[in-house]
């Protein structure tokens, strides 16, 4: 992917994440709508399709569609916020755990070390304990 496209995508996800963080306590329904909208225009097509995938199917879909692990990193942050908002978290937690592990593996293959992965794992553990 061209660098400019990646930068634009990261900036857009940053704005999306900021909006979700601002709304999740005051207006969780609107925050969930913003999360769902973030899936449009991606290879997932929409949030309903993503939700329909099991963790195993998710892995296959990622590989078949050659989804960049850096893109997945952005989705992990949004999905962690969704876990914090929704009541039925079991399936989403397994998907987020899969995405964290998958992204970590891809980073290792590219000899990249990210401090963010540990933060995401700790956040997921914290959400599991609540």
DRENDO-1510 file (C-alpha; in Angstrom, 1 decimal, always signed):
<recs>
REC; n; res; u; v; w
REC; 1; UNK; +0.0; +0.0; +0.0 .
REC; 2; UNK; +1.3; +3.5; -0.8 .
REC; 3; UNK; +2.5; +5.4; +2.3 .
REC; 4; UNK; +0.1; +8.2; +1.8 .
REC; 5; UNK; -2.9; +5.8; +1.8 .
REC; 6; UNK; -1.7; +4.2; +5.0 .
REC; 7; UNK; -1.2; +7.5; +6.7 .
REC; 8; UNK; -4.6; +8.7; +5.7 .
REC; 9; UNK; -6.1; +5.4; +7.0 .
REC; 10; UNK; -4.4; +5.7; +10.4 .
REC; 11; UNK; -5.5; +9.3; +10.7 .
REC; 12; UNK; -9.1; +8.4; +9.9 .
REC; 13; UNK; -9.1; +5.6; +12.4 .
REC; 14; UNK; -7.6; +7.9; +15.0 .
REC; 15; UNK; -10.5; +10.3; +14.5 .
REC; 16; UNK; -13.0; +7.3; +14.6 .
REC; 17; UNK; -11.4; +6.0; +17.8 .
REC; 18; UNK; -11.5; +9.4; +19.4 .
REC; 19; UNK; -15.2; +9.8; +18.6 .
REC; 20; UNK; -15.9; +6.3; +20.1 .
REC; 21; UNK; -14.0; +7.2; +23.3 .
REC; 22; UNK; -15.9; +10.4; +23.6 .
REC; 23; UNK; -19.3; +8.8; +23.2 .
REC; 24; UNK; -19.0; +5.3; +24.7 .
REC; 25; UNK; -20.2; +6.4; +28.2 .
REC; 26; UNK; -22.6; +9.2; +27.2 .
REC; 27; UNK; -24.1; +7.6; +24.1 .
REC; 28; UNK; -23.0; +4.0; +23.7 .
REC; 29; UNK; -25.5; +3.4; +20.8 .
REC; 30; UNK; -23.9; +6.2; +18.8 .
REC; 31; UNK; -20.4; +4.8; +19.6 .
REC; 32; UNK; -21.5; +1.4; +18.3 .
REC; 33; UNK; -22.8; +3.0; +15.1 .
REC; 34; UNK; -19.4; +4.7; +14.6 .
REC; 35; UNK; -17.6; +1.4; +15.1 .
REC; 36; UNK; -19.9; -0.3; +12.6 .
REC; 37; UNK; -19.3; +2.5; +10.1 .
REC; 38; UNK; -15.6; +1.9; +10.4 .
REC; 39; UNK; -16.0; -1.5; +8.7 .
REC; 40; UNK; -17.5; +0.0; +5.5 .
REC; 41; UNK; -15.0; +0.4; +2.8 .
REC; 42; UNK; -12.8; -2.4; +4.2 .
REC; 43; UNK; -12.5; -6.0; +3.0 .
REC; 44; UNK; -14.9; -7.0; +5.7 .
REC; 45; UNK; -17.5; -4.8; +3.9 .
REC; 46; UNK; -19.6; -4.3; +7.1 .
REC; 47; UNK; -19.7; -5.0; +10.8 .
REC; 48; UNK; -22.4; -7.6; +10.4 .
REC; 49; UNK; -20.2; -9.7; +8.2 .
REC; 50; UNK; -17.3; -9.4; +10.6 .
REC; 51; UNK; -19.6; -10.4; +13.5 .
REC; 52; UNK; -20.8; -13.5; +11.5 .
REC; 53; UNK; -17.2; -14.9; +11.4 .
REC; 54; UNK; -15.9; -17.3; +14.0 .
REC; 55; UNK; -12.3; -16.7; +15.1 .
REC; 56; UNK; -11.2; -19.6; +12.8 .
REC; 57; UNK; -13.1; -18.2; +9.9 .
REC; 58; UNK; -11.7; -14.8; +10.6 .
REC; 59; UNK; -8.1; -16.1; +10.3 .
REC; 60; UNK; -9.0; -17.7; +6.9 .
REC; 61; UNK; -10.7; -14.6; +5.7 .
REC; 62; UNK; -7.7; -12.5; +6.6 .
REC; 63; UNK; -5.3; -14.8; +4.8 .
REC; 64; UNK; -7.5; -15.2; +1.7 .
REC; 65; UNK; -8.0; -11.5; +1.4 .
REC; 66; UNK; -4.4; -10.6; +2.2 .
REC; 67; UNK; -5.4; -8.1; +4.9 .
REC; 68; UNK; -2.4; -6.2; +6.2 .
REC; 69; UNK; -1.6; -6.8; +9.8 .
REC; 70; UNK; -1.2; -3.0; +10.4 .
REC; 71; UNK; -4.8; -2.5; +9.4 .
REC; 72; UNK; -5.9; -5.2; +11.9 .
REC; 73; UNK; -4.0; -3.3; +14.6 .
REC; 74; UNK; -6.4; -0.4; +14.1 .
REC; 75; UNK; -9.4; -2.7; +14.3 .
REC; 76; UNK; -8.2; -4.2; +17.5 .
REC; 77; UNK; -8.4; -0.8; +19.3 .
REC; 78; UNK; -11.9; -0.2; +18.1 .
REC; 79; UNK; -13.0; -3.7; +19.0 .
REC; 80; UNK; -11.5; -3.3; +22.5 .
REC; 81; UNK; -13.8; -0.3; +22.9 .
REC; 82; UNK; -16.7; -2.3; +21.7 .
REC; 83; UNK; -16.0; -5.0; +24.3 .
REC; 84; UNK; -16.1; -2.3; +26.9 .
REC; 85; UNK; -19.5; -1.2; +25.7 .
REC; 86; UNK; -21.4; -4.4; +24.9 .
REC; 87; UNK; -22.9; -6.9; +27.3 .
REC; 88; UNK; -22.4; -10.2; +25.4 .
REC; 89; UNK; -18.6; -10.1; +25.0 .
REC; 90; UNK; -17.6; -13.8; +24.6 .
REC; 91; UNK; -17.3; -14.1; +20.8 .
REC; 92; UNK; -15.9; -10.7; +20.3 .
REC; 93; UNK; -13.2; -11.3; +23.0 .
REC; 94; UNK; -12.1; -14.5; +21.2 .
REC; 95; UNK; -11.8; -12.6; +17.9 .
REC; 96; UNK; -9.9; -9.7; +19.5 .
REC; 97; UNK; -7.5; -12.2; +21.2 .
REC; 98; UNK; -7.0; -13.9; +17.8 .
REC; 99; UNK; -6.3; -10.5; +16.1 .
REC; 100; UNK; -3.8; -9.6; +18.7 .
REC; 101; UNK; -2.0; -12.9; +18.4 .
REC; 102; UNK; -2.1; -12.8; +14.6 .
REC; 103; UNK; -0.8; -9.2; +14.5 .
REC; 104; UNK; +2.0; -10.1; +16.9 .
REC; 105; UNK; +3.0; -13.1; +14.8 .
REC; 106; UNK; +3.1; -10.9; +11.6 .
REC; 107; UNK; +5.2; -8.3; +13.4 .
REC; 108; UNK; +7.6; -11.0; +14.5 .
REC; 109; UNK; +7.9; -12.2; +10.9 .
REC; 110; UNK; +8.7; -8.6; +9.8 .
REC; 111; UNK; +11.1; -8.3; +12.8 .
REC; 112; UNK; +9.0; -5.5; +14.2 .
REC; 113; UNK; +8.6; -5.0; +18.0 .
REC; 114; UNK; +5.5; -3.1; +19.1 .
REC; 115; UNK; +4.9; -2.0; +22.7 .
REC; 116; UNK; +1.3; -1.6; +21.7 .
REC; 117; UNK; +0.7; -5.4; +21.6 .
REC; 118; UNK; +1.3; -5.7; +25.3 .
REC; 119; UNK; -1.0; -2.8; +26.0 .
REC; 120; UNK; -3.7; -4.4; +24.0 .
REC; 121; UNK; -3.3; -7.7; +25.8 .
REC; 122; UNK; -3.4; -6.0; +29.2 .
REC; 123; UNK; -6.5; -4.1; +28.2 .
REC; 124; UNK; -8.2; -7.3; +27.0 .
REC; 125; UNK; -7.2; -9.1; +30.3 .
REC; 126; UNK; -8.7; -6.1; +32.2 .
REC; 127; UNK; -11.9; -6.3; +30.3 .
REC; 128; UNK; -12.1; -10.0; +30.9 .
REC; 129; UNK; -11.9; -9.5; +34.7 .
REC; 130; UNK; -14.7; -7.0; +34.7 .
</recs>
